[in-house]
Structure formats: structure tokens, C-alpha cells
């Protein structure tokens, strides 16, 4: 994941913003997998996209269960 972040900086410095966005996405996806792993949340490492990981974290991560009185209004299924 750190390598992806370093790649982003290099790509931005050399004028490759499209590839930099891809590396940011890769880094985010890896971080979400890490969060699922540390919370014991099951996911398909080969097929679950970033959006699926976000949904699983919001549904199952213990620290994301009670986000206050308006938390339901910000959720979509």
C-alpha cells in the first residue's frame, strides 16, 4: 500500500494524473481490506470492489454501528 502512495507522488510529479488516480484507488482498496481483516469482517479478496468493502464495513464494523441520531439518513443500501 505504501508503494502505491509513493507511485502516486511520482506520477503526479511527472504529469500522469490518470495513473495516479488508479494508484490512489488501489491504495484505498488495500486499506479497506486491511480494516476488514483487523475487524474480522469476511470479504472476497478477489472479487469484492471498493464499494462492497465500504458497505461491509458500515454494516459490520463495531465502531461504525452507532454514529449518532442522523446516521440512518446518510446510509443507502
Secondary structure, DSSP 8 states (H G I E B T S, - for coil): -HHHHHHHHHHHHTT-HHHHHHHHHHHHHHHHHHHHHHHT----TTT--HHHHHHHHHHH-GGGS---TTGGGG---
